[in-house]
């Protein structure tokens, strides 16, 4: 992905400096095949990216950024609805890179709240 596309669609809510750092540090194409299986799942006869939503019985948290230009918040909202115990949380002013930069604190707050709501925190032992 070019810098221009990254800046416009992926890290659009980040300042120029942090967007460039993310681009330089994190944009690595690990597997073209994996990206194709995810992006063109409807063409994959082997259904490598297929998810059996009914088989997932535990809690699932799905987030979507209000400024995400790659994926509309409707996609994660619908994804969460497919799980029996799914929850969708909208992250205000976040782009596609929610876990980096200014939206990180809000994302972590949502995760902490979700962990508490689902009693997922482990007890520490002395």
Secondary structure, 3 states (H helix, E strand, C coil): CCHHHHHHHHCCCCCHHHHHHHHHHHCCCCCHHHHHHHHCHHHCCCCCCCCCHHHCCCCEEEEEECCCCCCCHHHHHHHHHHCCCEEEEEECCCCCCCCCHHHHHHHHHHHHHHHHHCCCCCCCCC
